[in-house]
Amino acid sequence: MITYSIQTLAPSRTPETTLATEKTWYTPEEKLNVYLDIWQNKKTVVQYAQELGISVERIARWEQQAAAFIGKLLHGQEQLKEKQNQLQQQLAGTQSALDKKSAHLDWLKTTLAANTSRKERSHWVDYHCRDLPLNVQTDLLKLNRSSLYYKSAAVQKKQ
């Protein structure tokens, strides 16, 4: 029967010769701290391996994982910045278009009020329109909303 040692993963012939040590698990934060210390030249890989009682290869895997993770983070930040720039450009374009439409609307209101009578404009009001409320219609037509409800009384002759 062939078994594997947990520490070295080397095959051994009998269970009696297998080292009965448990693998120590390290959190991602601990691994990252080791990687950062090595990267900042605070300690060498060999010093950490001896201090933690693990193999140099294991620390090398941690370094690879940390480097890959940091690379993904940096790439993600670049993508976020690109997306932010795109959205800012879209917003600027939308704001510009909105400013133009607002100027056009103001011009139409002024021109309409100057070139048509109040009576003509009041005939254009659609009381049953659900898409454009009455207060919006009166604003666009430069009318006083309360004047739409006014009905002139018939003039009675004095006897």
Backbone hydrogen bonds, N-H to C=O, Kabsch-Sander energy under -0.5 kcal/mol:
donor,donor_aa,acceptor,acceptor_aa,energy
3,T,12,S,-1.7
5,S,10,A,-1.5
6,I,19,L,-0.6
9,L,5,S,-2.2
12,S,3,T,-2.6
17,T,14,T,-1.1
18,T,15,P,-0.8
21,T,19,L,-1.0
31,K,27,T,-2.4
32,L,28,P,-2.5
33,N,29,E,-2.4
34,V,30,E,-2.2
35,Y,31,K,-2.5
36,L,32,L,-2.9
37,D,33,N,-2.5
38,I,34,V,-2.4
39,W,35,Y,-2.8
40,Q,36,L,-2.3
41,N,38,I,-1.5
42,K,37,D,-2.9
43,K,37,D,-0.8
48,Y,44,T,-2.2
49,A,45,V,-2.6
50,Q,46,V,-2.4
51,E,47,Q,-2.5
52,L,48,Y,-2.9
53,G,49,A,-1.3
54,I,49,A,-1.8
59,I,55,S,-1.5
60,A,56,V,-2.2
61,R,57,E,-2.1
62,W,58,R,-2.0
63,E,59,I,-2.4
64,Q,60,A,-2.2
65,Q,61,R,-2.8
66,A,62,W,-3.0
67,A,63,E,-2.8
68,A,64,Q,-2.4
69,F,65,Q,-2.5
70,I,66,A,-2.9
71,G,67,A,-2.3
72,K,68,A,-2.2
73,L,69,F,-2.4
74,L,70,I,-2.7
75,H,71,G,-2.4
76,G,72,K,-2.7
77,Q,73,L,-2.3
78,E,74,L,-2.1
79,Q,75,H,-2.2
80,L,76,G,-2.3
81,K,77,Q,-2.4
82,E,78,E,-2.4
83,K,79,Q,-2.6
84,Q,80,L,-2.6
85,N,81,K,-2.5
86,Q,82,E,-2.4
87,L,83,K,-2.6
88,Q,84,Q,-2.4
89,Q,85,N,-2.2
90,Q,86,Q,-2.4
91,L,87,L,-2.6
92,A,88,Q,-2.4
93,G,89,Q,-2.3
94,T,90,Q,-2.7
95,Q,91,L,-2.8
96,S,92,A,-2.2
97,A,93,G,-2.4
98,L,94,T,-2.6
99,D,95,Q,-2.5
100,K,96,S,-2.1
101,K,97,A,-2.5
102,S,98,L,-2.4
103,A,99,D,-2.2
104,H,100,K,-2.6
105,L,101,K,-2.6
106,D,102,S,-2.4
107,W,103,A,-2.2
108,L,104,H,-2.6
109,K,105,L,-2.6
110,T,106,D,-2.3
111,T,107,W,-2.8
112,L,108,L,-2.8
113,A,109,K,-2.5
114,A,110,T,-2.0
115,N,111,T,-1.9
116,T,112,L,-1.2
121,R,117,S,-2.3
122,S,118,R,-2.3
123,H,119,K,-1.1
123,H,120,E,-0.6
124,W,120,E,-0.7
124,W,121,R,-0.9
125,V,122,S,-0.7
127,Y,125,V,-0.7
129,C,126,D,-1.1
137,Q,133,P,-2.3
138,T,134,L,-2.6
139,D,135,N,-1.6
140,L,136,V,-2.6
141,L,137,Q,-2.3
142,K,139,D,-0.9
143,L,138,T,-3.1
145,R,143,L,-0.6
147,S,144,N,-1.1
148,L,144,N,-0.5
148,L,145,R,-1.5
149,Y,145,R,-0.5
149,Y,146,S,-0.9
150,Y,147,S,-0.5
